[in-house]
Amino acid sequence: MFRNLLMATALALLAGCGRPAAEKELAPPGSEPQTEGSPAPAARPHDWRMVEHGGSADLDFGDGDWAEGESDFHLSCLPGSGKVEVSWEGEPGPATVGAGAAEAAWRSGDSVPADHPVLRALRGGESLRVGAQGASVPLVSTAAGKAEVETFFAYCARPAAAG
């Protein structure tokens, strides 16, 4: 899924090479301009969604097809661990992940501190940016998605259950 987003973004960047710099902002996936006479694609709501299960929590950014596991970017945590695992499908190499002014190079499957500057910026309402191979994909959220992000990090900060 992540590779598909990067490819769509790279194609959008190539198509926009003749535009002034101010017009080269990346559009959300699925919102590419249509040519006259072509059918408009169905809107795909991309946003964050948190799911708590079995003593852990997952936060996914995807197209809303949660039953099919469609996730562009995935975070998971255990309460009280102080760590968040980041993952995505596709590119095995490192990706540049940023939010606000913070940026880091992570690999899918890395476990990073829950208070990492990138994750703090995400929790503070900034959009996440994920880049690889010269393309960057912005994961822009709605107010509802930002609430899901806050719920996820509040869950991660809970003390671990005594067992």
DAJO-V739302 format. One record per pair of residues at least 6 apart in sequence whose ideal C-beta (glycine too) atoms are under 6 Angstrom apart, sorted by the first residue. I is the first residue (numbers start at 0). J is the second residue. D is the distance in whole Angstrom. If there is no record, write none. Layout:
BEGIN
i:j:d
I:J:D
I:J:D
END
This chain:
BEGIN
i:j:d
0:71:5
0:88:5
1:71:6
1:87:4
1:88:5
1:89:4
2:89:3
2:90:6
4:28:5
4:71:6
4:136:5
5:131:6
5:134:5
7:28:6
8:25:6
8:134:4
8:136:5
9:134:4
15:23:5
25:137:6
27:139:6
29:43:4
33:39:6
43:62:4
44:63:5
45:62:6
46:140:6
46:141:6
46:144:4
47:58:6
47:60:5
47:140:5
47:144:4
47:147:5
47:148:5
48:59:6
48:147:6
49:58:5
49:147:4
49:150:5
49:151:4
50:57:5
55:77:5
56:76:6
56:151:6
56:154:5
57:75:5
58:74:4
58:151:4
59:70:4
59:73:5
60:71:5
60:72:4
60:138:5
61:69:5
61:70:4
61:71:5
62:69:5
72:87:5
72:138:6
73:86:5
74:83:5
74:85:6
75:84:5
76:83:5
76:155:4
78:157:4
78:159:5
79:158:5
79:159:3
81:113:5
82:110:5
83:111:6
83:113:5
84:110:5
85:105:5
85:109:6
86:107:5
86:108:5
87:107:5
90:131:5
93:104:5
93:106:5
94:129:5
94:131:5
95:104:6
95:130:4
96:103:6
96:105:5
96:117:6
96:129:5
97:128:5
98:117:5
98:120:4
98:121:5
98:125:4
98:127:5
99:120:4
99:125:4
101:116:4
101:117:5
101:120:5
103:117:5
113:155:5
121:127:5
122:152:5
124:145:6
126:137:5
126:138:6
126:139:5
127:138:4
128:135:5
128:137:5
129:136:5
END
